[in-house]
């Protein structure tokens, strides 16, 4: 697949959709002073090139009863990589999992209902190696926000 050359309109579309993913093509066309077909074409290009991956919702885990969030680092042998990844993929509490360079094989962000729940989750990972757990007190930013400022940083 070839690289897609992003236009300023593409950046504006992404910015608007981040503000409200339910914004209709008609609304986008009106707000960006373009035709519906032009906006639809750009959205299709963003989807087909994997830039726009999906339309989704954001859930607050704390409001669902998951009041503890933490980063769990796992130091393990890469020879067990597939077995570890399969185990992690089966854990619904793992919100994110990243394979890392350096001393840790994986860094995970997890959500749990309480500290005993977190302890149990970490215990299930120790079969693969040493863990280090850092409880998150507060999250001040949790997403990549695309705007025209980000576009400018690519050009400089």
C-alpha positions in Angstrom: 0.0 0.0 0.0 1.4 3.4 -0.9 1.8 6.3 1.5 -1.2 8.6 1.5 -0.3 12.3 1.3 -2.5 14.0 3.9 -4.2 17.2 2.9 -5.2 20.0 5.2 -8.8 19.0 4.6 -7.9 15.5 5.9 -6.4 16.9 9.1 -9.6 19.1 9.6 -11.8 16.0 9.0 -9.9 14.0 11.6 -10.0 16.9 14.1 -13.8 17.3 13.7 -14.4 13.5 14.0 -12.3 13.4 17.2 -14.5 16.1 18.7 -17.6 14.0 17.9 -17.3 10.7 16.1 -21.0 10.8 15.4 -20.8 13.9 13.2 -22.5 13.1 9.9 -20.9 13.6 6.5 -23.5 16.3 5.8 -22.4 18.2 9.0 -18.8 17.9 8.1 -19.4 19.1 4.6 -21.3 22.1 6.0 -18.7 22.9 8.7 -15.8 22.6 6.2 -17.5 24.3 3.3 -17.2 21.3 1.0 -19.6 18.9 -0.8 -20.8 15.7 0.8 -19.2 13.7 -1.9 -15.8 15.4 -1.4 -15.9 14.7 2.4 -17.0 11.1 1.7 -14.2 10.6 -0.7 -11.6 11.9 1.9 -13.1 9.7 4.6 -12.9 6.6 2.4 -9.3 7.4 1.6 -8.5 7.8 5.3 -10.1 4.5 6.0 -8.6 2.6 3.1 -5.1 3.8 4.1 -5.6 2.8 7.7 -5.2 6.4 9.0 -8.8 6.4 10.2 -9.1 3.0 11.8 -12.5 2.9 13.3 -15.3 4.9 14.8 -15.6 4.1 18.5 -16.8 5.2 21.9 -14.9 6.0 25.1 -15.9 4.3 28.3 -15.0 5.4 31.8 -13.9 2.2 33.6 -14.1 3.9 37.0 -17.9 4.5 36.4 -18.2 0.8 35.7 -16.6 -0.1 39.0 -13.0 -0.5 37.9 -11.5 2.0 40.3 -7.8 0.9 40.1 -5.7 1.4 37.0 -2.0 0.4 36.8 0.9 -0.1 34.6 2.3 -3.6 34.8 5.8 -4.3 33.4 6.7 -7.9 32.7 10.3 -9.0 32.4 10.3 -12.3 30.6 12.2 -14.4 28.1 11.2 -13.7 24.5 11.2 -17.5 23.8 7.8 -17.6 25.6 6.6 -14.6 23.6 3.6 -16.2 21.9 2.4 -18.0 25.0 2.6 -14.8 27.0 0.8 -12.8 24.3 -2.0 -15.4 24.2 -2.4 -15.2 28.0 -2.5 -11.4 28.0 -5.0 -11.4 25.2 -7.3 -13.6 27.3 -7.2 -11.1 30.2 -10.1 -8.6 29.9 -8.5 -6.3 32.5 -5.6 -5.5 30.1 -6.7 -2.3 28.3 -3.4 -1.9 26.5 -0.3 -4.1 25.9 2.9 -3.0 24.3 5.9 -5.1 23.3 9.0 -3.1 24.3 12.7 -2.8 23.8 14.8 -2.8 26.9 14.5 -4.9 30.0 10.8 -5.4 29.9 9.2 -7.6 27.3 5.7 -6.1 27.9 4.2 -3.0 29.4 0.4 -3.2 30.1 -2.2 -0.8 31.3 -4.7 -2.7 33.3 -8.0 -1.9 35.0 -9.2 -3.6 38.1 -12.1 -3.2 40.6 -9.8 -3.0 43.7 -6.3 -3.8 45.0 -7.0 -7.6 45.6 -8.2 -7.8 42.0 -5.0 -6.1 40.8 -2.9 -8.5 43.0 -4.6 -11.5 41.5 -4.0 -10.2 37.9 -0.3 -9.6 38.6 0.0 -13.0 40.2 -1.3 -14.6 37.0 1.5 -12.9 35.1 4.4 -13.9 37.5 4.4 -17.4 35.9 6.1 -15.8 33.0 8.7 -13.7 34.8 9.3 -10.7 37.1 6.7 -8.0 37.2 6.7 -4.4 38.4 3.4 -2.6 39.1 2.8 1.1 39.2 -0.7 2.3 40.3 -2.0 5.2 38.3 -3.3 8.1 40.6 -4.7 10.2 37.8 -4.7 10.3 34.0 -4.3 13.8 32.5 -4.1 12.7 28.8 -5.0 9.4 27.3 -5.3 9.9 23.5 -3.6 11.2 20.5 -5.4 14.3 19.4 -4.9 15.2 15.7 -5.1 18.9 14.9 -3.5 21.3 12.4 -0.7 21.9 14.9 0.3 18.3 14.6 0.3 18.6 10.8 2.6 21.6 11.1 5.1 19.6 13.3 5.4 17.1 10.5 6.4 19.9 8.0 9.1 21.5 10.2 
